[in-house]
Amino acid sequence: SPRMKLPLPQMLFVLLPMFPVVLYLLYIRRRRAYYYVSHGIFSIHFYCAAYMIFLIFSLAGWAAGMVVHMQFIATIVVLIYLYIAMLKFYKQGWFKTTLKYLVLSVFMSIFLLFLTLGFLINSLLEVPGGH
């Protein structure tokens, strides 16, 4: 039977426009300071940093024979990086940033869940005999 693989890079690429939309809505009261393009540039910066972090930790994990462990650590590092980046970029206090970070995380997790289900259903429909 063919092995099903969820295309995480493609899913994250599809989610890229949603990330700045959620940020735009979270910072709507500061819309004069941050246009959608500002959130888009922040999102691209974050995505690039996240890919680099995952690359470095995956290579280190591959070299050490602990890929899964290193990818878990990379996920934690990326989440911490996002929080610090939001603090620095949007220049709000830690309390507001924490609330917005949690809301952003929840919404992006929901979008990722629905996208994962969509890719899964699409993959199942493409499997021979799976109709």
Buried (B, 14 or more C-beta within 10 A) or exposed (E): EEEEEEEEEEBBEBBEEBBBBBBBEBBEEEEEEBEEEBBBBBBEEBBEBBEEBBEEBBEBBEEEEBBEEBEEBBBEBBEEBBBEBBBEBBEBEEEBBBEBBEEBBEBBEEBBEEBEEEBEEEBEEEEEEEE
